[in-house]
């Protein structure tokens, strides 16, 4: 088996490898929210805010502004459940 070192890869091949990287949890969450026409902001590189809902895609945790602890729901499926509970029509 041959070993290929990053230095041995051409710039165009290197770019293709970078382009093929899987999307980050933040990118997936952004796309899902945009696909569902849900308005959100990004107060930090790790946080998505939808009204009083704070979602951290990297860990999947969800907080409400009025609660000091994270909700039991996790990930995008948990976010969807919370959004429905908060009155979003999904």
C-alpha positions as CSV (number, residue, x, y, z in Angstrom):
1,X,0.0,0.0,0.0
2,X,1.4,3.4,-1.0
3,X,1.3,6.3,1.4
4,X,0.4,9.7,-0.1
5,X,1.5,12.7,1.8
6,X,-0.4,16.0,1.7
7,X,2.8,17.7,0.1
8,X,2.6,15.2,-2.8
9,X,-1.0,16.2,-3.7
10,X,-1.4,18.9,-6.4
11,X,-3.2,22.1,-5.5
12,X,-6.3,21.2,-7.5
13,X,-6.5,17.7,-5.9
14,X,-6.0,19.3,-2.5
15,X,-8.9,21.7,-3.3
16,X,-11.2,18.8,-4.4
17,X,-10.4,17.0,-1.1
18,X,-11.3,20.2,0.8
19,X,-14.5,20.7,-1.2
20,X,-15.5,17.1,-0.5
21,X,-15.4,17.5,3.3
22,X,-18.6,16.8,5.0
23,X,-20.7,19.7,6.2
24,X,-20.3,20.8,9.8
25,X,-23.2,20.5,12.3
26,X,-23.6,24.3,12.1
27,X,-23.9,24.1,8.3
28,X,-26.4,21.3,8.4
29,X,-28.5,23.2,11.0
30,X,-28.4,26.4,8.9
31,X,-29.5,24.5,5.8
32,X,-32.4,22.8,7.7
33,X,-33.6,26.0,9.1
34,X,-33.4,27.8,5.7
35,X,-35.2,24.9,4.0
36,X,-38.0,25.3,6.6
37,X,-38.0,29.1,6.2
38,X,-37.2,29.6,9.9
39,X,-35.6,32.9,10.7
40,X,-32.6,32.7,13.0
41,X,-29.5,34.5,14.1
42,X,-26.0,33.4,15.0
43,X,-24.8,35.2,18.2
44,X,-21.6,33.1,18.1
45,X,-19.9,30.6,15.7
46,X,-21.4,27.8,17.8
47,X,-24.9,29.1,18.6
48,X,-28.1,29.5,16.6
49,X,-30.8,31.6,18.2
50,X,-34.5,31.3,17.2
51,X,-36.6,33.6,19.3
52,X,-36.0,32.4,22.9
53,X,-34.5,29.1,21.7
54,X,-30.7,28.6,21.8
55,X,-29.4,25.7,19.8
56,X,-25.8,24.5,19.8
57,X,-25.4,22.2,16.8
58,X,-21.9,21.0,17.6
59,X,-23.2,19.4,20.9
60,X,-26.9,19.2,19.9
61,X,-27.9,21.0,23.1
62,X,-31.0,23.2,23.3
63,X,-31.6,25.9,25.9
64,X,-34.6,28.3,26.4
65,X,-33.8,31.8,27.6
66,X,-36.0,31.2,30.6
67,X,-34.3,27.9,31.7
68,X,-30.8,27.6,33.2
69,X,-30.4,23.9,32.2
70,X,-30.5,22.4,28.7
71,X,-33.6,20.7,27.6
72,X,-33.7,16.9,27.3
73,X,-34.3,17.1,23.5
74,X,-31.1,16.9,21.5
75,X,-29.9,17.5,17.9
76,X,-32.0,18.6,14.9
77,X,-34.8,16.2,15.8
78,X,-34.9,17.7,19.3
79,X,-34.9,21.2,17.8
80,X,-37.8,20.3,15.6
81,X,-39.8,19.0,18.6
82,X,-39.0,22.2,20.6
83,X,-40.0,24.4,17.7
84,X,-43.3,22.6,17.3
85,X,-43.9,23.0,21.1
86,X,-43.1,26.7,20.7
87,X,-45.8,27.0,18.0
88,X,-43.8,26.7,14.8
89,X,-45.7,24.9,12.0
90,X,-43.4,22.2,10.7
